[in-house]
Amino acid sequence: MPIYEYECISCGQSFDRVMKVTEDAPHCPSCGASQVKKLVTPFRTSAWSNFLDGMEKKVNPEKFK
């Protein structure tokens, strides 16, 4: 399940939740308000780095010896 980051509109508290994609937005853990906004956060993966390393090994195999 993905981790979502939220910020409370009432008190400004930032928090994160592990949630299913289909779940509704949570309430603020500090003040209990239901008005929260989802923050835009980067998604990180090593797939792109692995791809680039694989291509580099094909082009410059002596570099990886």
Distance bins in CASP14 RR format, pairs under 12 A and 6 or more apart:
PFRMAT RR
TARGET T0000
AUTHOR 0000-0000-0000
RMODE 2
METHOD distances of the structure
MODEL  1
1 16 0 0 0 0 0 1 0 0 0 0 0
1 17 0 0 0 0 1 0 0 0 0 0 0
1 18 1 0 1 0 0 0 0 0 0 0 0
1 19 1 0 0 1 0 0 0 0 0 0 0
1 20 1 0 1 0 0 0 0 0 0 0 0
1 21 0 0 0 0 1 0 0 0 0 0 0
1 22 0 0 0 0 0 1 0 0 0 0 0
1 23 0 0 0 0 1 0 0 0 0 0 0
2 16 0 0 0 0 0 1 0 0 0 0 0
2 17 0 0 0 0 1 0 0 0 0 0 0
2 18 1 0 0 1 0 0 0 0 0 0 0
2 19 1 0 0 1 0 0 0 0 0 0 0
2 20 0 0 0 0 1 0 0 0 0 0 0
2 21 1 0 0 1 0 0 0 0 0 0 0
2 22 0 0 0 0 0 1 0 0 0 0 0
2 23 0 0 0 0 0 1 0 0 0 0 0
2 38 0 0 0 0 0 1 0 0 0 0 0
2 41 0 0 0 0 1 0 0 0 0 0 0
2 43 0 0 0 0 1 0 0 0 0 0 0
3 15 0 0 0 0 0 1 0 0 0 0 0
3 16 1 0 1 0 0 0 0 0 0 0 0
3 17 1 0 0 1 0 0 0 0 0 0 0
3 18 1 0 1 0 0 0 0 0 0 0 0
3 19 0 0 0 0 1 0 0 0 0 0 0
3 20 0 0 0 0 0 1 0 0 0 0 0
3 21 0 0 0 0 0 1 0 0 0 0 0
3 38 0 0 0 0 0 1 0 0 0 0 0
3 39 0 0 0 0 0 1 0 0 0 0 0
3 41 0 0 0 0 1 0 0 0 0 0 0
3 42 0 0 0 0 0 1 0 0 0 0 0
3 43 0 0 0 0 0 1 0 0 0 0 0
3 44 0 0 0 0 0 1 0 0 0 0 0
4 14 0 0 0 0 0 1 0 0 0 0 0
4 15 0 0 0 0 1 0 0 0 0 0 0
4 16 1 0 0 1 0 0 0 0 0 0 0
4 17 1 0 1 0 0 0 0 0 0 0 0
4 18 1 0 0 1 0 0 0 0 0 0 0
4 19 1 0 1 0 0 0 0 0 0 0 0
4 20 0 0 0 0 0 1 0 0 0 0 0
4 21 0 0 0 0 1 0 0 0 0 0 0
4 23 0 0 0 0 1 0 0 0 0 0 0
4 24 0 0 0 0 0 1 0 0 0 0 0
4 25 0 0 0 0 1 0 0 0 0 0 0
4 26 0 0 0 0 1 0 0 0 0 0 0
4 36 0 0 0 0 1 0 0 0 0 0 0
4 37 0 0 0 0 0 1 0 0 0 0 0
4 38 1 0 0 1 0 0 0 0 0 0 0
4 39 0 0 0 0 1 0 0 0 0 0 0
4 40 0 0 0 0 0 1 0 0 0 0 0
4 41 0 0 0 0 1 0 0 0 0 0 0
4 43 0 0 0 0 0 1 0 0 0 0 0
5 13 0 0 0 0 0 1 0 0 0 0 0
5 14 1 0 0 1 0 0 0 0 0 0 0
5 15 1 0 0 1 0 0 0 0 0 0 0
5 16 1 0 1 0 0 0 0 0 0 0 0
5 17 0 0 0 0 1 0 0 0 0 0 0
5 18 0 0 0 0 0 1 0 0 0 0 0
5 19 0 0 0 0 0 1 0 0 0 0 0
5 25 0 0 0 0 0 1 0 0 0 0 0
5 26 0 0 0 0 0 1 0 0 0 0 0
5 36 0 0 0 0 0 1 0 0 0 0 0
5 37 0 0 0 0 1 0 0 0 0 0 0
5 38 1 0 0 1 0 0 0 0 0 0 0
5 39 1 0 1 0 0 0 0 0 0 0 0
5 40 0 0 0 0 1 0 0 0 0 0 0
5 41 1 0 1 0 0 0 0 0 0 0 0
5 42 0 0 0 0 0 1 0 0 0 0 0
5 43 0 0 0 0 0 1 0 0 0 0 0
6 12 0 0 0 0 1 0 0 0 0 0 0
6 13 0 0 0 0 1 0 0 0 0 0 0
6 14 1 0 0 1 0 0 0 0 0 0 0
6 15 1 0 1 0 0 0 0 0 0 0 0
6 16 1 0 0 1 0 0 0 0 0 0 0
6 17 1 0 0 1 0 0 0 0 0 0 0
6 19 0 0 0 0 1 0 0 0 0 0 0
6 23 0 0 0 0 0 1 0 0 0 0 0
6 24 0 0 0 0 0 1 0 0 0 0 0
6 25 1 0 0 1 0 0 0 0 0 0 0
6 26 1 0 0 1 0 0 0 0 0 0 0
6 27 0 0 0 0 1 0 0 0 0 0 0
6 28 1 0 0 1 0 0 0 0 0 0 0
6 29 0 0 0 0 1 0 0 0 0 0 0
6 30 0 0 0 0 0 1 0 0 0 0 0
6 32 0 0 0 0 0 1 0 0 0 0 0
6 33 0 0 0 0 0 1 0 0 0 0 0
6 34 0 0 0 0 0 1 0 0 0 0 0
6 35 0 0 0 0 0 1 0 0 0 0 0
6 36 1 0 1 0 0 0 0 0 0 0 0
6 37 1 0 0 1 0 0 0 0 0 0 0
6 38 1 0 1 0 0 0 0 0 0 0 0
6 39 1 0 0 1 0 0 0 0 0 0 0
6 40 0 0 0 0 0 1 0 0 0 0 0
6 41 0 0 0 0 0 1 0 0 0 0 0
7 13 1 0 0 1 0 0 0 0 0 0 0
7 14 1 0 1 0 0 0 0 0 0 0 0
7 15 1 0 0 1 0 0 0 0 0 0 0
7 16 0 0 0 0 0 1 0 0 0 0 0
7 25 0 0 0 0 0 1 0 0 0 0 0
7 26 0 0 0 0 0 1 0 0 0 0 0
7 28 0 0 0 0 1 0 0 0 0 0 0
7 29 0 0 0 0 0 1 0 0 0 0 0
7 30 0 0 0 0 0 1 0 0 0 0 0
7 33 0 0 0 0 0 1 0 0 0 0 0
7 35 0 0 0 0 0 1 0 0 0 0 0
7 36 1 0 0 1 0 0 0 0 0 0 0
7 37 1 0 1 0 0 0 0 0 0 0 0
7 38 0 0 0 0 1 0 0 0 0 0 0
7 39 1 0 1 0 0 0 0 0 0 0 0
7 40 0 0 0 0 0 1 0 0 0 0 0
7 41 0 0 0 0 0 1 0 0 0 0 0
8 14 1 0 0 1 0 0 0 0 0 0 0
8 15 1 0 0 1 0 0 0 0 0 0 0
8 25 0 0 0 0 0 1 0 0 0 0 0
8 26 0 0 0 0 1 0 0 0 0 0 0
8 27 0 0 0 0 1 0 0 0 0 0 0
8 28 1 1 0 0 0 0 0 0 0 0 0
8 29 0 0 0 0 1 0 0 0 0 0 0
8 30 1 0 0 1 0 0 0 0 0 0 0
8 31 1 0 0 1 0 0 0 0 0 0 0
8 32 1 0 0 1 0 0 0 0 0 0 0
8 33 1 0 1 0 0 0 0 0 0 0 0
8 34 0 0 0 0 1 0 0 0 0 0 0
8 35 1 0 0 1 0 0 0 0 0 0 0
8 36 1 0 1 0 0 0 0 0 0 0 0
8 37 0 0 0 0 1 0 0 0 0 0 0
8 38 0 0 0 0 0 1 0 0 0 0 0
8 39 0 0 0 0 0 1 0 0 0 0 0
9 25 0 0 0 0 0 1 0 0 0 0 0
9 27 0 0 0 0 0 1 0 0 0 0 0
9 28 0 0 0 0 1 0 0 0 0 0 0
9 31 0 0 0 0 0 1 0 0 0 0 0
9 32 0 0 0 0 0 1 0 0 0 0 0
9 33 1 0 0 1 0 0 0 0 0 0 0
9 34 0 0 0 0 1 0 0 0 0 0 0
9 35 1 0 1 0 0 0 0 0 0 0 0
9 36 1 0 0 1 0 0 0 0 0 0 0
9 37 1 0 0 1 0 0 0 0 0 0 0
9 38 0 0 0 0 0 1 0 0 0 0 0
9 39 0 0 0 0 0 1 0 0 0 0 0
10 27 0 0 0 0 0 1 0 0 0 0 0
10 28 1 0 0 1 0 0 0 0 0 0 0
10 30 0 0 0 0 1 0 0 0 0 0 0
10 31 1 0 1 0 0 0 0 0 0 0 0
10 32 0 0 0 0 1 0 0 0 0 0 0
10 33 1 0 1 0 0 0 0 0 0 0 0
10 34 0 0 0 0 1 0 0 0 0 0 0
10 35 1 0 0 1 0 0 0 0 0 0 0
10 36 0 0 0 0 1 0 0 0 0 0 0
10 37 0 0 0 0 0 1 0 0 0 0 0
11 27 0 0 0 0 0 1 0 0 0 0 0
11 28 1 0 0 1 0 0 0 0 0 0 0
11 29 0 0 0 0 0 1 0 0 0 0 0
11 30 1 0 1 0 0 0 0 0 0 0 0
11 31 1 0 1 0 0 0 0 0 0 0 0
11 32 0 0 0 0 1 0 0 0 0 0 0
11 33 1 0 0 1 0 0 0 0 0 0 0
11 35 0 0 0 0 0 1 0 0 0 0 0
11 36 0 0 0 0 0 1 0 0 0 0 0
12 28 0 0 0 0 1 0 0 0 0 0 0
12 29 0 0 0 0 0 1 0 0 0 0 0
12 30 0 0 0 0 1 0 0 0 0 0 0
12 31 0 0 0 0 1 0 0 0 0 0 0
12 32 0 0 0 0 0 1 0 0 0 0 0
12 33 0 0 0 0 1 0 0 0 0 0 0
12 35 0 0 0 0 0 1 0 0 0 0 0
12 36 0 0 0 0 1 0 0 0 0 0 0
12 37 0 0 0 0 1 0 0 0 0 0 0
12 39 0 0 0 0 0 1 0 0 0 0 0
13 26 0 0 0 0 0 1 0 0 0 0 0
13 27 0 0 0 0 0 1 0 0 0 0 0
13 28 1 0 1 0 0 0 0 0 0 0 0
13 29 1 0 0 1 0 0 0 0 0 0 0
13 30 1 0 1 0 0 0 0 0 0 0 0
13 31 1 0 0 1 0 0 0 0 0 0 0
13 32 0 0 0 0 1 0 0 0 0 0 0
13 33 0 0 0 0 1 0 0 0 0 0 0
13 35 0 0 0 0 0 1 0 0 0 0 0
13 36 0 0 0 0 1 0 0 0 0 0 0
13 37 0 0 0 0 0 1 0 0 0 0 0
13 39 0 0 0 0 0 1 0 0 0 0 0
14 28 0 0 0 0 1 0 0 0 0 0 0
14 29 0 0 0 0 0 1 0 0 0 0 0
14 30 0 0 0 0 1 0 0 0 0 0 0
14 36 0 0 0 0 1 0 0 0 0 0 0
14 37 0 0 0 0 0 1 0 0 0 0 0
14 38 0 0 0 0 0 1 0 0 0 0 0
14 39 1 0 0 1 0 0 0 0 0 0 0
14 41 0 0 0 0 0 1 0 0 0 0 0
15 25 0 0 0 0 0 1 0 0 0 0 0
15 26 1 0 0 1 0 0 0 0 0 0 0
15 27 0 0 0 0 0 1 0 0 0 0 0
15 28 1 0 0 1 0 0 0 0 0 0 0
15 29 1 0 1 0 0 0 0 0 0 0 0
15 30 1 0 0 1 0 0 0 0 0 0 0
15 31 0 0 0 0 0 1 0 0 0 0 0
15 32 0 0 0 0 0 1 0 0 0 0 0
15 33 0 0 0 0 0 1 0 0 0 0 0
15 36 0 0 0 0 1 0 0 0 0 0 0
15 37 0 0 0 0 0 1 0 0 0 0 0
15 38 0 0 0 0 0 1 0 0 0 0 0
15 39 0 0 0 0 1 0 0 0 0 0 0
16 26 0 0 0 0 1 0 0 0 0 0 0
16 29 0 0 0 0 0 1 0 0 0 0 0
16 36 0 0 0 0 0 1 0 0 0 0 0
16 38 0 0 0 0 0 1 0 0 0 0 0
16 39 0 0 0 0 1 0 0 0 0 0 0
16 41 0 0 0 0 1 0 0 0 0 0 0
17 23 0 0 0 0 1 0 0 0 0 0 0
17 24 0 0 0 0 0 1 0 0 0 0 0
17 25 0 0 0 0 1 0 0 0 0 0 0
17 26 1 0 1 0 0 0 0 0 0 0 0
17 27 0 0 0 0 0 1 0 0 0 0 0
17 28 0 0 0 0 0 1 0 0 0 0 0
17 29 0 0 0 0 1 0 0 0 0 0 0
17 36 0 0 0 0 1 0 0 0 0 0 0
17 38 0 0 0 0 0 1 0 0 0 0 0
17 39 0 0 0 0 0 1 0 0 0 0 0
18 26 0 0 0 0 0 1 0 0 0 0 0
19 25 0 0 0 0 1 0 0 0 0 0 0
19 26 1 0 0 1 0 0 0 0 0 0 0
19 38 0 0 0 0 0 1 0 0 0 0 0
20 26 0 0 0 0 0 1 0 0 0 0 0
21 38 0 0 0 0 0 1 0 0 0 0 0
23 38 0 0 0 0 0 1 0 0 0 0 0
24 34 0 0 0 0 1 0 0 0 0 0 0
24 36 0 0 0 0 0 1 0 0 0 0 0
24 38 0 0 0 0 0 1 0 0 0 0 0
25 33 0 0 0 0 0 1 0 0 0 0 0
25 34 1 0 0 1 0 0 0 0 0 0 0
25 35 0 0 0 0 1 0 0 0 0 0 0
25 36 1 0 1 0 0 0 0 0 0 0 0
25 37 0 0 0 0 1 0 0 0 0 0 0
25 38 1 0 0 1 0 0 0 0 0 0 0
25 39 0 0 0 0 0 1 0 0 0 0 0
26 32 0 0 0 0 1 0 0 0 0 0 0
26 33 0 0 0 0 0 1 0 0 0 0 0
26 34 0 0 0 0 1 0 0 0 0 0 0
26 35 0 0 0 0 0 1 0 0 0 0 0
26 36 1 0 0 1 0 0 0 0 0 0 0
26 37 0 0 0 0 0 1 0 0 0 0 0
26 38 0 0 0 0 0 1 0 0 0 0 0
27 33 1 0 0 1 0 0 0 0 0 0 0
27 34 1 0 1 0 0 0 0 0 0 0 0
27 35 0 0 0 0 1 0 0 0 0 0 0
27 36 1 0 0 1 0 0 0 0 0 0 0
28 34 1 0 0 1 0 0 0 0 0 0 0
28 35 0 0 0 0 1 0 0 0 0 0 0
28 36 1 0 1 0 0 0 0 0 0 0 0
28 37 0 0 0 0 0 1 0 0 0 0 0
29 36 0 0 0 0 0 1 0 0 0 0 0
30 36 0 0 0 0 0 1 0 0 0 0 0
45 51 0 0 0 0 0 1 0 0 0 0 0
46 52 0 0 0 0 0 1 0 0 0 0 0
46 53 0 0 0 0 1 0 0 0 0 0 0
47 53 0 0 0 0 0 1 0 0 0 0 0
47 54 0 0 0 0 0 1 0 0 0 0 0
48 54 0 0 0 0 0 1 0 0 0 0 0
48 55 0 0 0 0 0 1 0 0 0 0 0
49 55 0 0 0 0 0 1 0 0 0 0 0
49 56 0 0 0 0 0 1 0 0 0 0 0
50 56 0 0 0 0 0 1 0 0 0 0 0
50 57 0 0 0 0 0 1 0 0 0 0 0
51 57 0 0 0 0 0 1 0 0 0 0 0
51 58 0 0 0 0 0 1 0 0 0 0 0
52 58 0 0 0 0 0 1 0 0 0 0 0
52 59 0 0 0 0 0 1 0 0 0 0 0
52 60 0 0 0 0 0 1 0 0 0 0 0
53 59 0 0 0 0 0 1 0 0 0 0 0
53 60 0 0 0 0 0 1 0 0 0 0 0
53 61 0 0 0 0 0 1 0 0 0 0 0
53 63 0 0 0 0 0 1 0 0 0 0 0
53 64 0 0 0 0 1 0 0 0 0 0 0
54 60 0 0 0 0 0 1 0 0 0 0 0
54 61 0 0 0 0 0 1 0 0 0 0 0
54 63 0 0 0 0 0 1 0 0 0 0 0
54 64 0 0 0 0 1 0 0 0 0 0 0
55 61 0 0 0 0 0 1 0 0 0 0 0
55 63 0 0 0 0 0 1 0 0 0 0 0
55 64 0 0 0 0 0 1 0 0 0 0 0
56 62 0 0 0 0 0 1 0 0 0 0 0
56 63 1 0 0 1 0 0 0 0 0 0 0
56 64 1 0 0 1 0 0 0 0 0 0 0
57 63 1 0 0 1 0 0 0 0 0 0 0
57 64 1 0 1 0 0 0 0 0 0 0 0
57 65 0 0 0 0 0 1 0 0 0 0 0
58 64 0 0 0 0 0 1 0 0 0 0 0
END
